[in-house]
Amino acid sequence: MNLPPQPWADSAGARAILTALDCAAGTTRLVGGAVRDALLGLPVKDIDLATQFTPDEVTRRLRDAGLKAVPTGIAHGTVTAVAPGVHMEVTTLRRDVATDGRHAEIAFTTDWADDARRRDFTINALYARLDTGEISDFHDGLADLAAHHVRFIGAPRDRIAEDHLRILRFFRFHARFGRGEPDGDGLAACTARSKDLMALSRERIAGELRGLLLVANPVPTLNLMVTQGIWLAVLPEITAVRLPVLAQTIAAEAAAELTPDWIRRLAALLPPDAALADTVGARLRLSNADRRRLALAAPDWDGGDALPQAWRLGSEAVIDRLLITGNAPAAQQIADWARPRFTVSGRDLLARGITAGPEVSRLLGRIEAQWVAAGFPVDPSQIAALIDGVVANRD
């Protein structure tokens, strides 16, 4: 099997990078997910290159060609090559010298097999020459790709000991690319070493959870993870109880033609408790905005009118709650809703004889509540009548 021609490689910027790094000689090759996805006919989003050149040589070659070289992960041999309209991650071939489950001490090499040996799964250890399409496959990754089988390279427990995040990556890749039962040895190793996840930063765990929740149908894999006790050490709030709710949310997203969202899906997966959702968000080191959104999305929908709640909580929170309850039509209505502008101000009350101070704020709040309850009228006479009614009955 050969790599099919890659449209992205035809741009002037891409050709400049590939020429600078001597791809025609096979010194630098496409690697990993870019090869895997191209062979599966999927869009190639991230272009990763593996090279026999050292990072210093990569940098020199790029700069000599008038291109930008950014040392994004220089300690691990990664330089980002930047040209007009394109960027590529270029990593020197390497082998692991020492690992502790979170970080690796590496040494550079020129041996493609050494580099392949340190990668996680066979389907990610494929190297392709861009001139001929020839693929180097050291661990039967092509066969596994054809079988939609996610398999560790070497002994699964050893690979997990090198990087504990591979536990979650195993399940994420199975959810995205696997068919049928997961690899038995890999599953057994992930189950046996699930407590190793406790040693990882919560940001890394959140990143993998995000990727898992955004696959087309993560529910079967999540069910497997719950059954195997994978989440118990780090996210015990994820249980089988809410899996049907997540499935309902995913179906509602599709019915409403709204973009899948991992925060919404995480909220569906958690118990409907805002305080607990906030605790989980804090544990995962989510941004303040994502943490707030998770907490707002978590409570059950109360069945009330959606538009007033969208005014109070924001459209995003209400859309999340509606989709989690499976109400796609109402969610779509809110998505199409343009939030009206509340035009009443303190000046309107001062003009009616109200003294400046706390009373103005109190009455504005009452007017706004009545305006929302009335369906957000825009007619000036209706708004004036609301103001006059509240002023007349302000006691």
N, C-alpha and C positions, 0 to 999 in steps of 0.2 A: 504493500500500500504506500502511495506517495501523497505528499501534501498537495492539495489542489492550489492553483494560483491564487494569491491573496490580493484582492483589489487595493487594500490599503498600501501595499508595497509599491504601487505604481505612482504615488504622488512624488513630487519633486523633493519634498522634505524627507520622506522615507528613503528615497533612493540615495540621498546625500548621506544619511546616517549609515545605511547598509554598505555603501561604498567605502566610507571612512573606516568601517570596522571589518573590511575584507571578507564580507559574507560570501562572495563568489568563490573564495578559496576554502570555505567551510570552517574558517577560524572562529567565526561567530555564527550562531544558529538560533533559530526560533525555538522556544522551550516552553514546557509546562502547559498551562491552561490555553495559551494561544494555539498550540498544536492540537490539543484535545478538542477544543471547541470547533476549530476549523474542520477537523475530521468528522465531527458530528453534524456539520452543517449549521452550526450556531454562529451568531455574530461574535466576532473577536473584539472584545472591549479593551483589554489590557495587553499591550505588546511587550512581552518579556524576551530578552535575548540572553543567551549564555555565551561566554567568550573565553578563549584561551589567553587573551591579553590580560595583563594586570590592570588594576584600576588606574594607575598612573599612565599606562600606555593608552588605555581607552580615552582618558581625559586629553592626552596630547593629540591623539588622532582626531578627535572631535574638534578640538580648538584649531588645529592646523587646517581643518576643512571649513573653518568659519562657523562652526556650530557651537551651541552652548552645552557645557557639561556641568551638571549639578551633582555634588557629592552627597546624595540623599541617604546613602547607607554605606559609607566608605569603609567602615570597620568590618563590614561583612562583604565588601567587594562590589557594592552596587553604586552605579553612576547613572543618573538620568540624562539621556541624550535628548536634546530639544532642538527641533527644526521647525520652520513655519508650518503650522497646522498639524504637527505630530510630535509626540514624545514617546520614548521607549526606555524601559528599565533594563540596564545592561549590567549583568552580574558575572564576575570572574568565576570560572570553575573552582570548586572548593571541596574540601573534605572536613569532616568534624574531627577535632582533636580531643575535645572534652565537652560534655553536656551536663546540665543539672536539671533538666525538665522545663526550664524557662529560657535559658540562654545557651548559646553554643560558642565555644572557642574554635575557630576555624583556621585552616591553612589553605592557601591557594594551590591549585594544581593545573596541569594541562590535560589530565586524563578524564575523558567524558564519562567513563564507567565509574570513576571515583565520585564524580558529581552526582550521577544518577543514584548511586548507592545511598546517599544521604537524604534523598527526597522521600516524601511520605508515602504516596500511593503509586502503583504502577502506571495508572493512566495520566499521572502528572510528570512522569519521567521519560517523556518523549521529546526528542530533539529533531528538528527538521532543517535541512539546508534549503534556503530560499531560492537558490539558483536552479537546483535540480528537483526539489521536492523530496529528496531521499530522507527517510526517517531512520534515526538510530533508536533502537528499542532494546534495552538491556535486561528488562524484567517482564517480558511478555505483556506489556501494557496494551499493545494493539489488540491482542486476543481478549483481554479484559474489557477493553473499550467496546469491542464488538458484542461482547456478552453482557454489557452494562453491569459489570461486576467491579465493585470497589474493593481493592485488596492492598494491604500494606506491603511495602517492599521489605523482605526479610522477616524476622520474628516480630510480630505485632507488639509484644510486651517491651521489647528492646526499643522499638521506634517510639512508643509512648513514653518510655523512660527518658528519651532524648528531649521530647517536647510534649508536655501534657496536653497541650491544646489539640493535639492530633485525635484525642478522644472525640471532641466535638466536631472536628473536621471530618472524621469517619462518618458520622451520622449525617452531617450536612451534605457531603458528597454522595452518600447513598440516597438521600432524599432527592437530590437533583439528577443524578445520573444512573442510579441503580434500578434494577428490576428484580422482582422476586425476593427471595430471602437474602439478607446480608451475609457477607463472608463470615463463616462460623468462627474461625480463629480470631478474626478481628473483633467480632462481637464479644467473644469470651474475654479477650484482653481488655477491651474498653470497660466491660463490666467489672472485672477484677481490679482495675486500677482507677475506678471512677473517683475515689477520694483524692486522687492526685490533682483533681481540678481545684482543690482548695488552695494550692500553691500558686495559682495563676492570678494575674491582675484581673480585677473585675471588668476593666475596659476590654481586655481580650475576650473574655467570656461573652460580654455584650456584643462584640463584633461578630462572633460566630453565631450567637443566637439570632442576631439580625439576619444574617445570611440564610439560616435555616428557615426562619419564619417567612422569608420572601420567596421560597421556592413555590412552585405552582400548587402543590398539595403536601404540606409538611405534616399533616395529621397522622398518617400511618407511622412515620418515623418517630414523631413525638410519643406516640403510644408505645412504641418499642422502647424508647428511652425511659419512659416512666416505668414500664414493666421491669426493665433491667436495673432500676434504681440509679440511673446516671445522674439525675438532677439533685438527689437527696443532699449531697454535701454542700451545694452552692445555691440552689434554687428549689428548696423543698415545697414552695408554693405551687409549683407546676405539678399537677396531678391529672389523672385520667378524667376526673369529674367534669372539667371544663373543655375537654376535647370536642364534644359535640357543639359547644358554643363557638369554638374556633372554626369548625367546619361550616357552621351557619354564617359566620362573619365572612369567610372567604367566598361563599356562594353569593352573599348579598353584595359584596364588592363587585363581583362579576356582573350581577343583574343590574346594578346601578351604573355600571361602566365607569367605576371609580378606580383610581390607581391603588394597587395593593400597598399597604402601609404596615411596617413592622411594629410600630408603637401601638397602633390600633389592634393588631393581631396579638400582641403581648397582653394588652388589656383584656382581650377576650379570653385569654388563657388563664388569667389570674382570677381569684375570687372577687366578687363585686364589692370591693371595700377600698374606698379612696385612700385611707390612711395606710393600708397594707400596700397598695400600689405605689404610694410615695416611698415607702420603706424599700421596696424592691428597686425603684428607680434610683434611690440614693445608693443602694448596695452595688448597682451596676455602673455607678458613676455617670449616669446620664446627664446631659446638659440640663440646665434649669428649665428650659423651654420643653424639652422632652419629658422631663420628670413631672412638670405641671400637667402636660397633656395626658400622660398616663394616669395620673390621679383623677383628672376630670372625666376621662373615658370609662373608668372602672365601674362606677355605680350603675345599677340596673336602670333602664329607662322607666320613668314613672307613668308613661302612657298619656301625658298631658300634651297640650298644643306645642308643636315643635318650634314655631316661629318665635314666640316669646322667650323660650328657653335659648334659642339661638342668639337672640338679642342679649340675654343676660350672660350666657356662658361663652358665646362665640360659636360661629358656624361649625368650626372644626370639631369641637367637643360634642356637639349635638349629632353631627354626621357620624362620628365614631360610635356614640351610644346607639343610634338607630341601626347602624350596620351590625353591631354586635347582637342586637335583638332580631336581626334578619329583616328589618323593615327597609328594603331597598327603595321603594317608591318615595317614601318620606325623605330618605337621605338624599336622593337625587333632587328632590324639590328644594331642600336646603342648599345643596351644592349650586343650584341655579339661582338662588335668591341673592339679590343685591341688598345689602344691609342699608336701610333708610337712615337719613340724617335727622336727628332730633334737633329742631330749630329753635326751641324755646330757650331763652337765656334769662339771667338775672335782671337784665334791663326790662324785660316784659313785666316782671313783678314790681320793680321799682316804679315803673310807669303807672302801676295800679295802686300805688301808695304803700307798698310794703317797705318797711324800714330795712336798710342794709344790715346784714348780719346772719346769724345761724338760721333765722326763719326763712330766708331766701333759699338756702340749700334744702331745707326740709320740704318746702313747698315744691321746689323743682323736682325733688324725688317723687312726690305724690303725682305731679302732673305727668312725669315720664311714665310712671306705672300705669296711669289711666290711658295714656296715649298708646302704650304697647297693648294693653288689654282691648283697646278699640280697633286694633288692627293697623296701627301706624298711619293714621290719616295724614294726608298732605294738604288738604283743603284749608286755607288760612282761616276761614270762618269756623270750621270744626275745631281747629287748634285754639282759636281765641275763646271759643265756648268752653273748652276744657280748662283753660287758664282761669277764666272768670268763675267757673264752678268751684274750682279748688280755692280760689281767693275768698269767695263768698262763704265757704264752709271750712275755713282754715282752723277753727278751734277744735 
